[in-house]
Amino acid sequence: MAEEAKNNGGEHAVVVAAGHGSAEAAAGTAVIPSDAVQNPGLPPHRKRVTDLDPKKEKRAERTVYSLFYLSIAGSLGAVLAYMFFPIETGELMAIRLHTMFVGLGMALALLAVGIGAVHWGKAIMADHESIDYRHPTPSDAPTREGSAEVFKLADEESGFSRRSLVRNSLIGALIAFPLPGITLLRGLGPQDRDPVELAHHTMWAEGVRLARDPSGVPIKASEVTIGSAFHVIPETLNHEDFEKMTLDERGGSVHLLDAKAKAIVLLMRLNQEDLRELPERKDWSYDGIVAYSKVCTHVGCPVALYEQHTHHLLCPCHQSQFDVSEHAKVIFGPAKRPLPQLPITVDDEGYLVAQSDFHEPVGPSFWERLK
């Protein structure tokens, strides 16, 4: 046959070879070996103990829903641990106990629901080998009907509808598992004060000097050259002065770092003719020097990248850009409002001081929508 194919010179000729060492065929001839490897098929099916013994199947079912109930107990235990081991006191032992018991509860919840799901699949669900052939898409109507039948068959084989205890305990475990995470969100906000009001007030007040971050050295207007940028904090933001302040003077913050997170400012100097200021904000700057909150109005990242030639501020987290020459308005990115401006002037000694606190909440625009 190989000789015949050569004589015909057919482009699509086929040669059936007797073995791998058969005579060479012409170029373009398909060679089908007669001793190709045969499909060995699937190995003999071996039944599980739960397939052979109904009592062991029932025991496996009890194990599965017991694990799911244990997951529910772990989730509720994490919520209770959050309630009975508060960390508001700031004591180290309280924080350790809170972290340990909340973590143990959440770990137990996740571990139990995972082990239960795996044990369900290995010991209770139908156990047989099958081959899933891949077909071109989209499928025709009969194939889609067949797929629906597969789902129905899977429900019957897994016992999801039939084994009510397993099903209901799994649903309960999945509902309970997110509860610790939701509960923990409560700890991210203040416990006894309105978070909107806290975001509206900072340590800045009339007469507070602008100081370098982190040294705390006050800044004179003469030290700020055109094109320069300073990272700024209130001069009173130090441990000694902070301990003497009332809660309102701290901007509602109990801890120094919390107060700093709201009060950080970026100070820049532009040519006076480059500033495009609103008439009501003409006196918020001093001789081309402007100060803006460094907290991005998108999600609160520090806006600390300043390009002096374009007068643009860039947030490195999500690339929001603000135009310093026009009240830090948003020119690109997901931020929804300009950076809050800090009104500034100079005192008798030439140091830059704040005229007042910010006139709007600092940080993400979420607070702006609430009030």
Sequence and secondary structure as in RCSB ss.txt:
>XXXX:A:sequence
MAEEAKNNGGEHAVVVAAGHGSAEAAAGTAVIPSDAVQNPGLPPHRKRVTDLDPKKEKRAERTVYSLFYLSIAGS
LGAVLAYMFFPIETGELMAIRLHTMFVGLGMALALLAVGIGAVHWGKAIMADHESIDYRHPTPSDAPTREGSAEV
FKLADEESGFSRRSLVRNSLIGALIAFPLPGITLLRGLGPQDRDPVELAHHTMWAEGVRLARDPSGVPIKASEVT
IGSAFHVIPETLNHEDFEKMTLDERGGSVHLLDAKAKAIVLLMRLNQEDLRELPERKDWSYDGIVAYSKVCTHVG
CPVALYEQHTHHLLCPCHQSQFDVSEHAKVIFGPAKRPLPQLPITVDDEGYLVAQSDFHEPVGPSFWERLK
>XXXX:A:secstr
 HHHHHHHT TT EEEESSTT     TT EEEETT             HHHH HHHHHHHHHHHHHHHHHHHHHH
HHHHHHHHHS  TT  HHHHHHHHHHHHHHHHHHHHHHHHHHHHHHHHTS           SS  HHHHHHHHHH
HHHHHHHHTTTT HHHHHHHHHHHHHTTHHHHHHHGGGS SSS HHHHHH  S  TT BEEETTT  B BGGG  
TT EEEEEETT SHHHHHHS TTTTTT SSHHHHHHHH EEEEE  GGG    GGGGGGSBTTEEEEESB TTT 
 B  EEETTTTEEE TTT  EEEGGGTTEEEESS  S   B  EEE TTSBEEESSS SS  S THHHHH 
